[in-house]
Amino acid sequence: MFSRAYQAHHDRQLALWLLCCAVVIYGMILLGGVTRLTESGLSMVEWRPIMGIWPPIGEAAWQEVFAKYQRFPEYQKINQGMGLDEFKVIFMYEYLHRVLGRLIGLLFVIPLLFFALRGVIRPGLMPRLLLLLLLGGCQGLLGWYMVKSGLVDRPSVSQYRLTAHLGLAVALYAAIVWQFLNLWPRAALPLKSPAAHSMKGLAKWSPVLLLLVYLMILSGGLVAGTDAGYAYPTWPNMGPGFIPPGLYEGTPQWLAAFEDVTTIQFNHRIFAYLLVMIVGGFGLRLLLQNADGFLRLAGAAVIAALLLQVTLGISTLLTRMAIPVAAGHQAGAILLLTVLLFTVHTLRRRQGLIPSDS
């Protein structure tokens, strides 16, 4: 049996490894958003898990992959007449996205084997790490399943598969961050101040905030997958008024929430307003009504991340989805989720709702 100090030392090593994985996955999500914004995702029409790590080398190789691309709907219906130099640009976005995915796999598997062989992984943790590994593998398969939907008869991927691909990536990222927080040395024990009892209820329902932000990110995936942001690039109104004409039209009406661009964008906006009130209220509660300085700082961070994301969201509309701004909006969503993960975990830890040996 390891001593407490010995186990804490290796917990820190495991935590730093997971943090590195999370940072790279954050970059992967951002690069995936840029790939979507530049319409580069369908430039690679083959999935070669091993050999695909090598890019085309030489003019003949580039001509070969370009000729394959020309046989599919995106080139025939949208990019007819595109030159090889233009193709190279969109190809490299998708190529880098796929290669980074493979590197993430190696970044996870090799240290996991190292720690496992050394026998320093605390009891009960290995099943969680293996589950994360399984989710990572599923993410790769889901990515190709998404791409395949745009290689048949329409020059775009299914918004359902794109949203699922994004959702699994974000879920994997959040799970790794949460496990990092479980392993990192506990800087704060449960509060013993008079404010401790008043924060108990807030700590109990705080995970709901994580779910709401996650659902908001999925809503953003539907917006991206249908290009719904282009329908009404204005704010606060959509067309002639706050509520646009044509909401929930079609049969069945509920399907409009997933396929009608007006309804999808409207729902995304309303969800955002709801989150501003709920998440903003949570941040203010920590900032103004808590006696603990660290949680006050966390509340301020939540409010700052929320305001940044709102600003980026509005700017994305007003700039007609300018790539740097839209990419920043996606990065801001993950930043907000990250700040909430740290805040919720800390709040629940200090209220004794997360065991010290989790």
C-alpha positions in Angstrom: 0.0 0.0 0.0 1.4 3.4 -1.0 1.8 6.1 1.6 -0.4 9.1 1.3 2.5 11.4 0.2 3.6 8.9 -2.4 0.1 8.6 -3.8 -0.4 12.4 -3.8 2.8 12.8 -5.8 1.6 10.4 -8.5 -1.9 11.9 -8.4 -0.2 15.2 -9.4 1.6 13.5 -12.3 -1.7 12.0 -13.5 -3.4 15.3 -13.1 -0.8 17.2 -15.2 -1.1 14.5 -17.9 -4.9 14.9 -18.0 -4.5 18.7 -18.1 -2.2 18.4 -21.1 -4.8 16.2 -22.8 -7.6 18.6 -22.0 -5.6 21.6 -23.4 -4.9 19.7 -26.7 -8.5 18.7 -27.0 -9.5 22.3 -26.5 -7.3 23.1 -29.5 -8.8 20.2 -31.4 -12.4 21.6 -30.8 -11.3 25.0 -32.0 -9.5 23.6 -35.1 -12.7 21.6 -35.8 -14.7 24.8 -35.7 -12.3 26.6 -38.1 -12.5 23.5 -40.4 -16.2 23.9 -40.5 -16.1 27.7 -41.0 -13.7 27.4 -43.9 -15.8 24.5 -45.4 -12.7 22.3 -45.4 -14.2 19.2 -43.8 -15.1 17.4 -47.0 -11.7 17.9 -48.7 -10.4 14.5 -47.6 -12.7 11.9 -49.0 -10.9 8.9 -47.6 -10.4 7.7 -44.0 -7.0 6.1 -43.5 -6.4 5.7 -39.8 -2.7 4.7 -40.2 -1.5 5.9 -43.6 -3.6 9.1 -43.4 -1.0 10.6 -41.1 1.2 11.3 -44.1 0.3 14.4 -46.3 0.5 14.3 -50.1 4.2 14.8 -51.1 5.0 16.0 -54.5 2.8 17.4 -57.4 1.7 13.9 -58.5 0.4 13.1 -55.0 -1.5 16.4 -54.8 -3.1 15.8 -58.2 -4.2 12.4 -57.2 -6.0 13.5 -54.0 -7.5 16.5 -55.9 -8.8 14.2 -58.6 -10.6 12.1 -55.9 -12.1 15.2 -54.4 -13.4 16.3 -57.8 -15.6 13.1 -57.9 -17.7 14.2 -54.9 -20.7 16.6 -54.5 -18.9 19.5 -52.8 -16.6 20.1 -55.8 -19.3 19.3 -58.4 -22.0 21.5 -56.8 -20.1 24.3 -55.0 -16.4 24.4 -55.9 -16.5 23.6 -59.6 -13.5 25.2 -61.2 -11.4 25.4 -58.0 -7.7 25.3 -58.6 -5.1 23.0 -57.0 -3.7 25.8 -54.9 -7.1 26.6 -53.4 -7.7 23.0 -52.7 -4.4 22.7 -50.8 -5.6 25.3 -48.4 -8.9 23.5 -47.4 -7.2 20.1 -47.5 -4.6 21.2 -44.9 -7.2 22.4 -42.4 -8.9 19.0 -42.5 -5.6 17.2 -42.6 -4.3 19.0 -39.5 -7.6 18.3 -37.7 -7.3 14.6 -38.4 -3.6 14.4 -37.5 -4.2 16.2 -34.2 -6.9 13.7 -33.4 -4.3 10.9 -33.8 -1.8 12.7 -31.7 -4.3 13.1 -29.0 -4.8 9.4 -29.0 -1.0 8.8 -28.6 -0.9 11.5 -25.9 -3.5 9.6 -23.9 -2.5 6.0 -24.6 1.3 6.1 -24.1 1.2 7.8 -20.6 -1.7 5.6 -19.6 0.3 2.5 -20.3 3.3 4.0 -18.5 1.4 4.8 -15.4 -0.4 1.5 -15.4 2.8 -0.5 -15.8 4.3 1.4 -12.9 1.2 0.6 -10.8 0.7 4.2 -9.6 -2.9 4.6 -10.6 -5.1 4.8 -7.5 -7.8 2.1 -7.1 -11.0 2.8 -8.9 -9.4 5.2 -11.3 -8.4 2.9 -14.1 -12.0 2.1 -15.2 -12.7 5.8 -15.6 -9.5 6.3 -17.7 -10.4 3.3 -19.9 -13.9 4.8 -20.4 -12.2 8.1 -21.5 -10.1 6.1 -23.9 -13.2 4.4 -25.3 -14.9 7.7 -25.8 -11.9 9.0 -27.6 -12.0 6.1 -30.0 -15.7 6.6 -30.6 -15.0 10.2 -31.4 -12.7 9.3 -34.2 -15.3 6.9 -35.7 -18.0 9.5 -35.3 -15.9 12.0 -37.1 -15.6 9.8 -40.2 -19.3 8.9 -39.9 -20.1 12.6 -40.0 -17.8 13.2 -43.1 -19.5 10.3 -45.0 -22.8 12.1 -44.8 -21.4 14.8 -47.1 -19.9 12.4 -49.7 -23.2 10.9 -51.0 -25.6 13.3 -52.7 -25.3 16.6 -50.9 -22.3 18.9 -50.4 -22.6 19.3 -46.7 -22.5 17.0 -43.6 -25.6 16.1 -41.6 -26.2 18.7 -38.9 -27.2 15.8 -36.6 -23.9 14.0 -37.1 -21.9 17.3 -36.7 -23.7 18.1 -33.5 -23.1 14.6 -32.2 -19.4 14.9 -33.1 -19.1 18.2 -31.3 -21.1 17.0 -28.4 -18.9 13.9 -27.8 -15.7 16.0 -28.1 -17.0 18.5 -25.5 -18.2 15.7 -23.2 -14.8 14.0 -23.4 -13.1 17.4 -22.7 -15.3 18.0 -19.7 -14.8 14.6 -18.3 -11.1 14.9 -18.5 -11.1 18.3 -16.8 -13.4 17.0 -14.0 -11.0 14.1 -13.4 -8.1 16.5 -13.4 -9.8 18.4 -10.6 -10.4 15.2 -8.7 -6.7 14.4 -8.7 -5.2 17.8 -8.2 -4.1 18.6 -4.6 -7.0 19.9 -2.6 -6.2 23.5 -1.8 -9.5 24.0 0.1 -11.4 21.8 2.6 -15.1 22.2 3.3 -15.9 25.6 4.6 -16.4 26.2 8.3 -17.7 29.7 8.1 -21.3 30.9 8.7 -21.7 31.1 4.9 -21.2 27.4 4.5 -24.7 26.3 5.2 -26.2 29.0 2.9 -24.2 27.7 0.0 -25.2 24.1 0.4 -28.3 24.4 -1.8 -26.4 26.3 -4.5 -23.7 23.6 -4.5 -26.3 20.8 -4.9 -28.0 22.2 -8.0 -24.9 23.8 -9.5 -24.2 20.8 -11.9 -27.4 21.8 -13.7 -25.4 24.8 -15.0 -22.9 22.5 -16.7 -25.8 20.6 -18.4 -27.4 23.9 -19.6 -24.1 25.2 -21.1 -23.5 21.8 -22.7 -27.0 21.9 -24.3 -26.2 25.4 -25.4 -23.1 24.2 -27.2 -25.2 21.5 -28.9 -27.6 24.2 -30.0 -24.6 26.0 -31.5 -23.7 22.8 -33.3 -27.1 22.8 -35.0 -26.6 26.4 -36.0 -23.2 25.6 -37.5 -24.5 22.5 -39.2 -27.3 24.3 -40.9 -25.6 27.6 -41.5 -28.5 29.2 -39.6 -26.4 32.2 -38.5 -26.5 33.6 -42.1 -30.4 33.7 -42.1 -30.6 36.7 -39.8 -27.2 38.4 -39.2 -28.8 41.1 -37.1 -29.3 41.8 -33.4 -31.4 42.1 -31.3 -34.1 41.7 -33.9 -34.5 38.9 -36.4 -35.8 40.6 -39.5 -38.7 42.9 -38.8 -38.9 42.2 -35.1 -37.6 40.2 -32.1 -39.7 37.2 -33.1 -39.2 36.4 -36.8 -41.9 35.2 -39.1 -42.1 31.5 -40.0 -41.2 30.0 -36.6 -42.0 26.3 -36.3 -43.5 26.0 -39.8 -43.7 22.6 -41.5 -45.0 19.2 -40.6 -44.3 18.0 -38.0 -43.7 21.3 -36.3 -41.2 20.0 -33.8 -38.8 19.0 -36.6 -38.3 22.7 -37.3 -36.2 22.9 -34.1 -33.6 20.8 -35.9 -34.0 21.6 -39.6 -35.5 25.1 -40.1 -32.8 27.7 -40.0 -35.1 30.5 -38.6 -36.3 28.3 -35.8 -32.8 27.0 -35.0 -31.3 30.5 -34.7 -34.2 31.8 -32.7 -34.0 28.9 -30.2 -30.2 29.5 -29.9 -30.8 33.1 -29.1 -33.5 32.4 -26.5 -31.4 29.7 -24.9 -28.6 32.3 -24.7 -30.8 34.8 -22.9 -31.9 32.2 -20.5 -28.3 31.2 -19.7 -27.3 34.9 -19.2 -29.9 35.1 -16.4 -29.2 31.7 -14.8 -25.4 31.6 -15.1 -25.1 35.3 -14.4 -27.2 34.9 -11.3 -25.0 32.1 -10.1 -21.9 34.1 -10.6 -23.4 37.1 -8.8 -24.5 34.9 -5.9 -20.9 33.7 -5.5 -19.5 37.2 -5.9 -21.8 39.1 -3.6 -23.1 36.6 -1.0 -20.2 34.3 -0.2 -17.6 34.9 2.6 -14.9 32.8 0.9 -12.5 34.8 -1.2 -11.6 32.1 -3.6 -15.3 31.4 -4.5 -15.8 35.2 -4.9 -13.0 35.2 -7.4 -14.6 32.2 -9.1 -17.9 34.0 -9.3 -16.2 37.0 -11.0 -14.5 34.6 -13.5 -17.9 33.1 -14.4 -19.4 36.5 -15.0 -16.4 37.6 -17.1 -16.5 34.4 -19.2 -20.2 34.8 -19.7 -20.0 38.5 -20.8 -17.1 37.6 -23.2 -19.2 34.8 -24.7 -22.3 37.1 -25.1 -20.1 39.7 -26.8 -18.6 37.2 -29.2 -22.0 35.8 -30.0 -23.4 39.1 -31.0 -20.3 40.0 -32.9 -20.4 36.8 -34.8 -23.9 37.7 -36.1 -23.0 41.3 -36.9 -19.9 40.4 -38.8 -21.8 37.8 -40.8 -19.9 34.9 -39.3 -16.4 36.3 -39.8 -14.1 33.3 -39.3 -11.9 34.8 -36.5 -14.9 36.0 -34.6 -17.0 32.9 -35.1 -14.0 30.7 -34.0 -13.6 32.9 -31.0 -17.3 32.4 -30.2 -16.8 28.6 -30.2 -13.7 28.9 -28.1 -15.6 31.2 -25.7 -18.2 28.6 -25.2 -15.6 26.0 -24.1 -14.0 28.6 -21.9 -17.3 29.3 -20.2 -17.8 25.6 -19.6 -14.3 25.3 -18.3 -14.7 28.1 -15.8 -18.0 26.6 -14.6 -16.3 23.1 -14.3 -13.7 24.6 -12.0 -16.2 26.7 -10.0 -18.8 23.9 -9.6 -16.2 21.4 -8.6 -14.6 23.8 -6.1 -18.0 24.8 -4.6 -19.1 21.2 -4.2 -15.7 20.1 -2.8 -15.9 22.9 -0.2 -19.4 21.8 0.8 -18.3 18.2 1.2 -20.4 17.0 -1.7 -17.3 15.5 -3.5 -15.4 12.9 -1.4 -11.8 13.8 -0.8 -10.6 10.5 -2.3 -12.7 10.7 -5.5 
